[in-house]
């Protein structure tokens, strides 16, 4: 804000009208406003100096041993500050422009207005340089403390744009004051040449001059103002300042001339001053050279940084687009069938929508262990508690599980595991549905299918393997085929991580956990259903055998002795005999075929301790 306020002093001189002629004056209202805000900015600079007199520092000599010693002695702090940055801060704090415009210039009481304007411009520039210098160490301290100046890309782009606009603001204000000086130089040059019919005095060009009879005669007969009109054919070269005079910027209100000067500075700073048509005036050409150099440097630095900030907004999107393009080219080069291409596209799209290109695992691995554990607990604990199998565990084991869970994504039609393939991870469904089916190793006529929903898990064979005291190196084979019915989000517990967690399980000695595992294990459910079906069929077979034996006994008794309940009729006996014979044949066929048997799942022993 201080850097923005200081160039406003350049807008104090202006050209006004008096008795139908032009003259130089100072905008009193603007002078009061600018002085007020400038004084507030000076107070902050003064407070900054006081703070630095009380700011401790780390002694450079103490850093040799790897630990900095904080120096808190006020005398040492003061001496160090005075020897380093005190004089620069002091020059930036002094209210030099206020003193010049309120005390020095009025006391001179001369009418050389252009000299007063030059003195004011030099004083402001003299103090503007140290204030501009203080921005760089301040920015470096902010970056050193927080890593960046701004936290978001939009804020960073806006910050660099403000700096660029500030440079345009300074150049526009400097162009305005130089235009005033150039116009007054033209008026004085024409005034110096004019002696007939009335001699021109420099005092006549000041609006504060009180008119006399000779001044009135000069006003009515002078050609000075017509000689300095850029629209006329004059010999005086205004160069790059001609527009300020021709468009009456020097005599406009503050708002009008400020926005025009800001536009002029922004236009020429962006084009490196290529559109400027300068004269041979040395100060003018030097100013144009300064515009070209500043434009090149600021465009390379500030606009380059702004472009970097803006590109960071779409960086991940561009990376995803390039990756998707490379994937398409690879699939086309390998001539993949259309169904595989569709599945690949669906997975890439779903992964982008779910993660926005962020590698969560890489971020967590880059954090300290305790912080990563707390984050994993925050993300996974509530979801893990939804799994009934995990709800029976204490917080210590849940923390160990959350620390090792890995988020996985699957699209529709994705095979998580196939029957007979080795199982490398245990999957816990968080969102979506999975179809789990088995053919009991490809047995003909056997098929069982169930649907896994949020809270269910698959791959329990790996848990039984991990709970063995001495697990084999080979992973267990899957007894089921698991395929995604839609987009599925789940947590995976890998074999090596499950082995660690399983070692913790063995210390539970809990039958309740064992029964919970049986109840929610679909492998055990399938085996239990088959076991119940086989038992029911055996029961039906034994019952049918008893009924047939009873019928046969009735038939045999009907041929010899007629019981009270069965008629001793020859036809009935023959029919009973034939029925018994056919029934025996059916039973014999059933015995020969046999029922499909499903082996009992291996039951994990949660109470066995590993052998030493």
C-alpha positions as CSV (number, residue, x, y, z in Angstrom):
1,X,0.0,0.0,0.0
2,X,2.9,2.3,0.8
3,X,4.3,1.7,-2.7
4,X,1.0,2.5,-4.2
5,X,0.6,5.8,-2.2
6,X,3.9,7.3,-3.0
7,X,3.5,7.8,-6.8
8,X,0.2,9.7,-6.2
9,X,2.5,12.7,-5.3
10,X,3.3,12.9,-9.0
11,X,-0.4,13.8,-9.7
12,X,-0.2,17.0,-7.4
13,X,0.9,19.4,-10.2
14,X,-1.6,20.1,-12.9
15,X,-2.5,22.7,-15.5
16,X,-5.5,25.0,-14.8
17,X,-7.2,28.0,-16.4
18,X,-6.9,31.5,-15.2
19,X,-8.4,34.5,-17.1
20,X,-8.8,32.4,-20.2
21,X,-5.2,31.1,-20.2
22,X,-3.4,28.1,-18.9
23,X,-1.2,28.1,-15.8
24,X,0.4,25.6,-13.4
25,X,-1.1,24.8,-10.0
26,X,-1.1,22.2,-7.2
27,X,-4.2,20.1,-6.3
28,X,-4.8,21.0,-2.7
29,X,-7.4,18.4,-2.0
30,X,-5.3,15.6,-3.4
31,X,-2.3,16.9,-1.4
32,X,-4.3,16.6,1.8
33,X,-5.6,13.1,1.1
34,X,-2.2,11.7,-0.1
35,X,-0.5,13.3,2.9
36,X,-2.9,11.6,5.3
37,X,-2.5,8.1,3.9
38,X,1.2,8.6,3.5
39,X,1.5,9.5,7.2
40,X,-0.4,6.3,8.1
41,X,2.0,4.2,6.0
42,X,5.0,6.0,7.7
43,X,3.6,5.0,11.1
44,X,3.7,1.3,10.1
45,X,7.3,1.7,8.8
46,X,8.2,3.3,12.2
47,X,6.6,0.5,14.1
48,X,8.5,-1.9,11.9
49,X,11.8,-0.2,13.0
50,X,10.8,-0.5,16.7
51,X,9.9,-4.2,16.3
52,X,13.3,-4.9,14.6
53,X,15.0,-3.3,17.6
54,X,13.4,-5.9,19.8
55,X,13.6,-9.0,17.5
56,X,16.0,-11.6,18.7
57,X,18.3,-13.4,16.2
58,X,20.4,-16.5,16.0
59,X,24.1,-15.9,16.4
60,X,25.9,-17.1,13.2
61,X,28.8,-18.5,15.3
62,X,26.5,-20.8,17.2
63,X,25.3,-22.6,14.0
64,X,28.7,-24.3,13.6
65,X,27.8,-27.0,16.1
66,X,24.4,-27.6,14.6
67,X,22.3,-25.7,17.1
68,X,21.5,-22.0,16.9
69,X,21.8,-19.9,20.0
70,X,19.1,-17.2,20.3
71,X,20.5,-13.8,21.2
72,X,18.0,-11.9,23.3
73,X,20.2,-9.1,24.7
74,X,18.6,-5.7,23.6
75,X,22.0,-4.1,23.3
76,X,23.4,-6.7,21.0
77,X,20.2,-6.7,19.0
78,X,20.4,-2.9,18.6
79,X,24.0,-2.9,17.6
80,X,23.5,-5.7,15.1
81,X,20.4,-3.9,13.6
82,X,22.2,-0.5,13.3
83,X,25.1,-2.2,11.5
84,X,22.9,-3.9,9.0
85,X,19.5,-2.6,7.9
86,X,18.8,0.4,10.1
87,X,19.7,3.2,7.7
88,X,17.7,1.7,4.9
89,X,14.7,1.4,7.1
90,X,15.2,4.9,8.4
91,X,15.3,6.4,4.9
92,X,12.2,4.5,4.1
93,X,10.4,5.8,7.2
94,X,11.2,9.5,7.0
95,X,8.3,11.7,5.8
96,X,10.3,13.5,3.2
97,X,7.5,14.2,0.6
98,X,5.3,15.8,3.3
99,X,8.1,18.1,4.4
100,X,8.9,19.1,0.9
101,X,5.4,19.9,-0.3
102,X,4.2,21.5,3.0
103,X,7.3,23.4,4.2
104,X,10.2,23.6,1.8
105,X,8.4,24.5,-1.5
106,X,6.1,27.2,0.1
107,X,9.1,28.7,1.8
108,X,11.0,29.1,-1.4
109,X,8.3,31.4,-2.7
110,X,9.7,31.2,-6.3
111,X,7.7,30.7,-9.4
112,X,9.8,28.1,-11.0
113,X,7.2,25.5,-10.9
114,X,8.9,22.9,-13.0
115,X,11.9,23.0,-10.7
116,X,9.6,22.4,-7.8
117,X,8.0,19.5,-9.6
118,X,11.4,18.0,-10.4
119,X,12.5,18.4,-6.7
120,X,9.3,16.6,-5.5
121,X,9.8,13.8,-8.1
122,X,13.4,13.3,-7.0
123,X,12.5,13.2,-3.3
124,X,9.7,10.6,-3.9
125,X,11.9,8.5,-6.1
126,X,14.8,8.8,-3.6
127,X,12.6,7.3,-0.9
128,X,10.7,4.9,-3.2
129,X,13.9,2.9,-4.0
130,X,14.5,1.7,-0.4
131,X,10.8,1.0,0.1
132,X,10.9,-1.1,-3.0
133,X,14.0,-2.8,-1.8
134,X,12.3,-3.9,1.5
135,X,9.8,-5.9,-0.5
136,X,12.3,-8.5,-1.5
137,X,13.6,-9.6,1.9
138,X,10.0,-9.5,3.2
139,X,8.9,-11.9,0.5
140,X,11.9,-14.2,1.1
141,X,11.1,-14.3,4.8
142,X,7.4,-15.2,4.0
143,X,8.5,-18.0,1.7
144,X,11.1,-19.2,4.2
145,X,8.5,-19.4,7.0
146,X,5.5,-20.7,5.1
147,X,6.9,-22.2,1.9
148,X,4.9,-19.9,-0.5
149,X,3.7,-16.4,-0.6
150,X,0.1,-17.4,-1.3
151,X,-1.6,-20.7,-0.5
152,X,-3.8,-21.0,-3.6
153,X,-3.1,-20.7,-7.3
154,X,-5.6,-17.9,-7.8
155,X,-4.2,-15.9,-5.0
156,X,-0.7,-16.3,-6.4
157,X,-1.8,-15.1,-9.8
158,X,-3.6,-12.2,-8.3
159,X,-0.5,-11.3,-6.3
160,X,1.7,-11.2,-9.3
161,X,-0.9,-9.3,-11.3
162,X,-1.1,-6.7,-8.5
163,X,2.7,-6.3,-8.7
164,X,2.5,-5.8,-12.4
165,X,-0.3,-3.2,-12.1
166,X,1.8,-1.5,-9.4
167,X,4.6,-1.1,-11.9
168,X,2.2,0.3,-14.5
169,X,0.9,2.7,-11.8
170,X,4.4,4.0,-11.1
171,X,5.3,4.4,-14.8
172,X,2.0,6.1,-15.5
173,X,2.5,8.6,-12.7
174,X,6.1,9.3,-13.8
175,X,4.9,9.8,-17.4
176,X,2.3,12.3,-16.1
177,X,4.7,14.4,-14.1
178,X,7.2,14.4,-16.9
179,X,4.5,15.5,-19.3
180,X,3.7,18.4,-17.0
181,X,7.4,19.3,-16.9
182,X,7.7,19.0,-20.7
183,X,4.6,21.2,-21.3
184,X,5.9,23.9,-18.8
185,X,9.3,23.7,-20.6
186,X,7.5,24.5,-23.9
187,X,5.6,27.4,-22.3
188,X,8.8,28.9,-20.8
189,X,10.6,28.5,-24.0
190,X,7.9,30.3,-25.9
191,X,7.6,32.9,-23.1
192,X,11.3,33.6,-23.3
193,X,11.1,34.3,-27.0
194,X,8.1,36.6,-26.7
195,X,8.9,40.3,-26.1
196,X,6.6,42.1,-28.5
197,X,4.2,43.7,-27.9
198,X,4.3,42.8,-24.2
199,X,7.2,41.0,-22.5
200,X,6.3,37.6,-21.0
201,X,7.5,36.8,-17.5
202,X,7.7,33.3,-16.0
203,X,5.5,34.4,-13.1
204,X,2.6,34.7,-15.5
205,X,2.6,30.9,-15.9
206,X,1.8,30.3,-12.2
207,X,-1.9,30.3,-11.2
208,X,-0.9,31.8,-7.9
209,X,0.3,35.0,-9.4
210,X,-1.9,38.0,-8.7
211,X,-2.7,39.8,-11.9
212,X,-1.6,43.3,-12.7
213,X,-2.3,45.7,-15.5
214,X,0.7,44.5,-17.5
215,X,-0.4,40.9,-17.0
216,X,-3.9,41.7,-18.4
217,X,-2.3,43.2,-21.5
218,X,-0.1,40.2,-21.9
219,X,-3.1,37.8,-21.6
220,X,-4.9,39.6,-24.4
221,X,-2.0,39.7,-26.8
222,X,0.2,36.5,-26.1
223,X,0.7,33.6,-28.5
224,X,2.5,31.5,-25.9
225,X,-0.3,28.9,-25.4
226,X,-1.0,28.6,-29.1
227,X,2.7,28.0,-29.7
228,X,2.6,25.0,-27.3
229,X,-0.5,23.3,-28.7
230,X,0.5,19.9,-30.1
231,X,-2.5,20.0,-32.5
232,X,-0.9,23.0,-34.2
233,X,2.2,22.9,-36.4
234,X,4.8,23.8,-33.9
235,X,8.6,23.3,-33.8
236,X,8.7,22.1,-30.2
237,X,8.9,18.3,-29.9
238,X,6.8,16.8,-27.2
239,X,7.7,13.2,-28.1
240,X,6.0,10.6,-26.0
241,X,4.4,13.4,-23.9
242,X,2.3,14.8,-26.8
243,X,-0.8,12.8,-25.9
244,X,-0.9,14.1,-22.4
245,X,-1.1,17.7,-23.7
246,X,-3.2,17.0,-26.8
247,X,-5.8,15.0,-24.9
248,X,-5.7,17.5,-22.1
249,X,-4.7,14.9,-19.5
250,X,-2.6,17.5,-17.7
251,X,-5.7,19.6,-17.1
252,X,-8.3,16.8,-16.4
253,X,-9.7,15.8,-13.0
254,X,-7.7,13.4,-10.9
255,X,-9.8,10.3,-11.6
256,X,-9.7,10.8,-15.4
257,X,-6.0,11.5,-15.6
258,X,-5.2,8.7,-13.2
259,X,-7.0,6.0,-15.2
260,X,-5.5,7.3,-18.4
261,X,-2.0,7.3,-17.0
262,X,-2.5,3.8,-15.6
263,X,-3.6,2.6,-19.0
264,X,-0.7,4.3,-20.7
265,X,1.8,2.6,-18.2
266,X,0.1,-0.8,-18.6
267,X,0.1,-0.6,-22.4
268,X,3.7,0.4,-22.9
269,X,5.0,-1.9,-20.1
270,X,3.3,-4.9,-21.9
271,X,4.7,-3.9,-25.3
272,X,8.1,-3.0,-23.9
273,X,7.7,0.6,-25.2
274,X,7.7,-0.5,-28.8
275,X,4.9,1.9,-29.7
276,X,6.7,5.0,-28.3
277,X,7.9,7.7,-30.7
278,X,10.5,9.6,-28.8
279,X,12.2,12.9,-29.6
280,X,15.9,13.6,-29.2
281,X,15.3,14.9,-25.6
282,X,17.8,13.0,-23.4
283,X,15.4,12.6,-20.4
284,X,12.7,11.4,-22.7
285,X,14.8,8.7,-24.4
286,X,16.2,7.6,-21.0
287,X,12.6,7.2,-19.7
288,X,11.7,5.1,-22.8
289,X,14.8,2.9,-22.3
290,X,13.7,2.4,-18.7
291,X,10.2,1.3,-19.8
292,X,11.6,-1.2,-22.3
293,X,14.0,-2.8,-19.7
294,X,11.4,-2.9,-17.0
295,X,8.8,-4.3,-19.3
296,X,11.1,-7.1,-20.4
297,X,12.1,-8.0,-16.8
298,X,8.6,-7.7,-15.3
299,X,7.1,-9.7,-18.1
300,X,9.7,-12.5,-17.7
301,X,9.3,-12.6,-13.9
302,X,5.9,-11.5,-12.9
303,X,3.8,-12.6,-15.8
304,X,5.9,-15.8,-16.0
305,X,5.0,-16.5,-12.4
306,X,1.4,-15.7,-13.0
307,X,1.3,-18.1,-15.9
308,X,2.9,-20.8,-13.6
309,X,0.2,-20.2,-11.0
310,X,-2.6,-20.4,-13.5
311,X,-1.1,-23.6,-15.2
312,X,-1.0,-25.3,-11.8
313,X,-4.8,-25.2,-11.7
314,X,-5.0,-27.5,-14.7
315,X,-1.7,-29.3,-14.3
316,X,-3.3,-32.5,-13.0
317,X,-6.1,-32.3,-15.6
318,X,-3.5,-32.0,-18.3
319,X,-1.4,-34.9,-16.9
320,X,-4.5,-37.0,-16.9
321,X,-5.4,-36.0,-20.4
322,X,-1.9,-36.9,-21.7
323,X,-2.0,-40.2,-19.8
324,X,-5.3,-41.0,-21.3
325,X,-4.0,-40.1,-24.8
326,X,-1.0,-42.4,-24.3
327,X,-3.3,-45.2,-23.1
328,X,-5.4,-44.8,-26.2
329,X,-2.3,-44.9,-28.5
330,X,-1.0,-48.0,-26.7
331,X,-4.3,-49.9,-26.9
332,X,-4.5,-49.0,-30.6
333,X,-0.9,-50.1,-31.2
334,X,-1.5,-53.4,-29.4
335,X,-4.8,-53.9,-31.2
336,X,-6.8,-54.6,-28.1
337,X,-10.4,-55.7,-28.6
338,X,-13.1,-53.1,-28.1
339,X,-14.4,-54.6,-24.9
340,X,-11.0,-54.4,-23.2
341,X,-10.6,-50.8,-24.4
342,X,-14.0,-49.9,-22.9
343,X,-13.1,-51.4,-19.6
344,X,-9.7,-49.6,-19.5
345,X,-11.5,-46.3,-20.3
346,X,-14.1,-46.9,-17.7
347,X,-11.4,-47.5,-15.0
348,X,-9.3,-44.5,-15.9
349,X,-12.4,-42.3,-15.8
350,X,-13.6,-43.7,-12.5
351,X,-10.2,-43.3,-10.9
352,X,-10.0,-39.7,-12.0
353,X,-13.4,-38.9,-10.5
354,X,-12.6,-40.7,-7.3
355,X,-9.0,-39.3,-6.7
356,X,-8.6,-36.3,-9.0
357,X,-5.2,-37.7,-9.9
358,X,-3.9,-37.5,-6.3
359,X,-1.6,-40.4,-5.2
360,X,-2.8,-40.8,-1.6
361,X,-0.4,-43.5,-0.8
362,X,2.6,-41.4,-1.9
363,X,1.4,-38.5,0.2
364,X,1.0,-40.7,3.3
365,X,4.4,-42.3,2.9
366,X,6.0,-38.9,2.9
367,X,4.6,-38.0,6.3
368,X,6.0,-39.0,9.7
369,X,4.8,-42.3,11.0
370,X,2.6,-40.9,13.9
371,X,1.0,-38.4,11.6
372,X,0.4,-40.9,8.9
373,X,-1.2,-43.3,11.5
374,X,-3.5,-40.6,12.8
375,X,-4.6,-39.7,9.2
376,X,-5.3,-43.3,8.4
377,X,-7.2,-43.7,11.6
378,X,-9.4,-40.7,10.7
379,X,-10.0,-42.0,7.2
380,X,-10.6,-45.6,7.9
381,X,-11.7,-46.2,11.5
382,X,-15.4,-45.4,11.0
383,X,-15.5,-47.4,7.8
384,X,-13.6,-50.4,9.3
385,X,-16.0,-50.5,12.2
386,X,-18.9,-51.1,9.8
387,X,-17.4,-54.4,9.0
388,X,-18.9,-56.8,11.5
389,X,-15.8,-58.9,11.7
390,X,-13.7,-55.9,12.8
391,X,-16.4,-54.5,15.1
392,X,-15.4,-57.3,17.7
393,X,-11.8,-56.0,17.9
394,X,-10.3,-53.5,20.3
395,X,-8.9,-50.1,19.3
396,X,-5.3,-51.3,19.3
397,X,-5.9,-53.9,16.7
398,X,-8.1,-51.5,14.7
399,X,-5.3,-49.0,14.6
400,X,-2.9,-51.6,13.3
401,X,-5.4,-52.6,10.6
402,X,-6.2,-48.9,9.6
403,X,-2.5,-48.2,9.4
404,X,-2.0,-51.0,6.7
405,X,-5.2,-50.7,4.7
406,X,-4.9,-49.6,1.1
407,X,-7.7,-48.0,-0.8
408,X,-8.7,-49.8,-4.1
409,X,-11.1,-49.0,-6.9
410,X,-12.8,-51.4,-9.2
411,X,-15.1,-50.8,-12.2
412,X,-18.0,-52.9,-13.4
413,X,-17.0,-56.3,-14.7
414,X,-13.6,-56.3,-13.0
415,X,-12.5,-59.7,-11.6
416,X,-11.1,-59.3,-8.2
417,X,-10.0,-62.9,-8.0
418,X,-10.7,-66.1,-9.9
419,X,-11.4,-69.5,-8.5
420,X,-8.1,-71.4,-8.2
421,X,-5.9,-68.3,-8.4
422,X,-3.6,-67.5,-5.4
423,X,-5.0,-64.9,-3.0
424,X,-2.7,-62.0,-2.3
425,X,-5.0,-59.7,-0.4
426,X,-8.1,-59.6,1.7
427,X,-10.7,-57.2,0.5
428,X,-13.3,-55.3,2.6
429,X,-16.2,-53.7,0.7
430,X,-16.9,-50.1,1.6
431,X,-19.2,-49.1,-1.3
432,X,-20.6,-51.0,-4.2
433,X,-21.5,-54.7,-4.7
434,X,-19.5,-57.8,-5.6
435,X,-20.6,-61.2,-6.9
436,X,-18.9,-64.2,-5.3
437,X,-19.5,-67.6,-6.9
438,X,-17.9,-71.1,-6.7
439,X,-18.1,-74.4,-8.6
440,X,-16.3,-76.4,-5.9
441,X,-13.2,-76.7,-8.1
442,X,-15.1,-77.1,-11.3
443,X,-17.4,-80.0,-10.2
444,X,-20.2,-80.6,-12.7
445,X,-23.6,-79.7,-11.5
446,X,-22.3,-77.6,-8.5
447,X,-22.7,-73.8,-8.5
448,X,-23.1,-71.3,-5.6
449,X,-23.4,-67.5,-6.0
450,X,-23.9,-64.8,-3.4
451,X,-23.7,-61.0,-3.4
452,X,-21.2,-59.1,-1.3
453,X,-22.4,-55.7,0.0
454,X,-20.8,-52.9,2.1
455,X,-19.5,-54.5,5.3
456,X,-18.7,-57.9,3.7
457,X,-15.3,-59.2,2.9
458,X,-13.7,-61.7,0.6
459,X,-10.4,-63.6,0.6
460,X,-10.9,-65.2,4.1
461,X,-8.7,-68.1,3.0
462,X,-5.8,-65.8,3.3
463,X,-6.6,-65.1,7.0
464,X,-6.6,-68.8,7.8
465,X,-3.2,-69.0,6.0
466,X,-1.9,-66.1,7.9
467,X,-3.0,-67.4,11.3
468,X,-0.9,-70.6,10.9
469,X,2.2,-70.5,13.2
470,X,4.4,-71.3,10.3
471,X,2.8,-70.1,7.1
472,X,4.0,-71.6,3.8
473,X,5.6,-69.3,1.2
474,X,2.9,-70.2,-1.3
475,X,-0.3,-68.2,-1.0
476,X,-3.6,-70.2,-0.6
477,X,-5.8,-70.7,-3.6
478,X,-9.1,-69.0,-3.9
479,X,-12.2,-71.1,-3.6
480,X,-14.5,-68.5,-5.2
481,X,-14.6,-66.1,-8.2
482,X,-15.3,-62.5,-7.2
483,X,-16.4,-60.0,-9.8
484,X,-17.5,-56.4,-9.4
485,X,-21.2,-55.7,-10.3
486,X,-20.6,-51.9,-10.5
487,X,-18.1,-49.3,-9.3
488,X,-16.7,-50.7,-6.0
489,X,-14.6,-48.9,-3.4
490,X,-12.9,-51.1,-0.9
491,X,-9.9,-51.4,1.4
492,X,-7.3,-54.1,0.8
493,X,-5.2,-55.8,3.4
494,X,-2.2,-57.3,1.7
495,X,-0.7,-60.7,2.6
496,X,2.3,-59.4,4.5
497,X,0.3,-56.8,6.4
498,X,-2.4,-59.4,7.2
499,X,0.4,-61.7,8.5
500,X,1.4,-58.9,11.0
501,X,-2.2,-58.3,12.0
502,X,-2.8,-62.0,12.4
503,X,0.0,-62.2,14.9
504,X,-2.0,-59.7,16.9
505,X,-5.2,-61.7,16.5
506,X,-3.6,-64.8,18.1
507,X,-3.2,-62.9,21.4
508,X,-7.0,-62.4,21.7
509,X,-7.9,-66.0,22.8
510,X,-11.5,-65.0,21.9
511,X,-14.0,-67.6,20.8
512,X,-16.4,-64.8,20.0
513,X,-14.1,-63.6,17.2
514,X,-13.9,-67.1,15.9
515,X,-17.7,-67.5,15.8
516,X,-18.0,-64.0,14.2
517,X,-15.6,-65.1,11.5
518,X,-17.6,-68.2,10.8
519,X,-20.8,-66.4,10.7
520,X,-19.8,-63.7,8.2
521,X,-17.5,-65.9,6.1
522,X,-19.3,-66.7,2.9
523,X,-17.0,-69.7,2.4
524,X,-18.2,-71.1,5.7
525,X,-21.8,-70.2,4.8
526,X,-21.6,-72.1,1.6
527,X,-20.1,-75.1,3.3
528,X,-22.8,-75.0,6.0
529,X,-25.6,-74.9,3.4
530,X,-24.1,-77.8,1.6
531,X,-23.7,-79.7,4.9
532,X,-27.3,-79.1,5.8
533,X,-28.5,-80.1,2.4
534,X,-26.5,-83.3,2.5
535,X,-27.8,-84.1,6.0
536,X,-31.4,-83.5,4.9
537,X,-30.9,-85.8,1.9
538,X,-29.5,-88.5,4.1
539,X,-32.4,-88.2,6.4
540,X,-34.9,-88.4,3.5
541,X,-33.1,-91.4,2.1
542,X,-33.2,-93.2,5.4
543,X,-36.9,-92.3,5.9
544,X,-37.7,-93.5,2.4
545,X,-35.8,-96.8,3.1
546,X,-37.8,-97.4,6.2
547,X,-41.1,-96.7,4.4
548,X,-40.2,-99.1,1.6
549,X,-39.2,-101.8,4.1
550,X,-42.6,-101.4,5.8
551,X,-44.4,-101.7,2.5
552,X,-42.5,-104.8,1.6
553,X,-43.3,-106.4,4.9
554,X,-46.9,-105.6,4.3
555,X,-46.8,-107.2,0.9
556,X,-45.1,-110.3,2.1
557,X,-47.6,-110.7,4.9
558,X,-50.4,-110.2,2.4
559,X,-49.4,-113.3,0.6
560,X,-49.5,-115.5,3.7
561,X,-51.5,-113.9,6.4
562,X,-54.0,-111.2,5.7
563,X,-53.6,-108.5,8.3
564,X,-56.4,-106.4,9.5
565,X,-55.2,-103.3,7.8
566,X,-54.2,-104.8,4.4
567,X,-56.6,-106.7,2.1
568,X,-55.4,-110.2,1.2
569,X,-56.0,-109.7,-2.5
570,X,-53.7,-111.2,-5.1
571,X,-53.7,-108.0,-7.2
572,X,-52.7,-105.8,-4.3
573,X,-49.8,-108.0,-3.5
574,X,-48.5,-108.0,-7.0
575,X,-48.7,-104.2,-7.2
576,X,-46.9,-103.9,-3.9
577,X,-44.2,-106.2,-5.0
578,X,-43.6,-104.3,-8.3
579,X,-43.5,-101.0,-6.3
580,X,-40.9,-102.3,-3.9
581,X,-38.7,-103.6,-6.7
582,X,-38.7,-100.2,-8.5
583,X,-38.0,-98.4,-5.3
584,X,-34.9,-100.5,-4.6
585,X,-33.6,-99.8,-8.1
586,X,-34.0,-96.0,-7.5
587,X,-32.2,-96.2,-4.1
588,X,-29.4,-98.1,-5.7
589,X,-29.0,-95.5,-8.4
590,X,-28.8,-92.8,-5.8
591,X,-26.2,-94.6,-3.8
592,X,-24.1,-95.1,-7.0
593,X,-24.3,-91.4,-8.0
594,X,-23.7,-89.9,-4.5
595,X,-24.1,-86.3,-3.3
596,X,-21.6,-83.5,-4.3
597,X,-19.3,-83.0,-1.3
598,X,-17.8,-79.6,-0.4
599,X,-14.7,-79.8,1.8
600,X,-15.0,-78.1,5.2
601,X,-13.1,-74.7,5.2
602,X,-9.9,-74.5,7.2
603,X,-10.8,-72.9,10.4
604,X,-8.5,-70.2,11.6
605,X,-7.3,-70.8,15.2
606,X,-7.3,-67.4,17.0
607,X,-5.8,-68.8,20.2
608,X,-2.7,-70.6,19.0
609,X,0.6,-68.9,19.8
610,X,3.5,-69.2,17.4
611,X,6.2,-71.6,18.3
612,X,9.4,-70.1,19.6
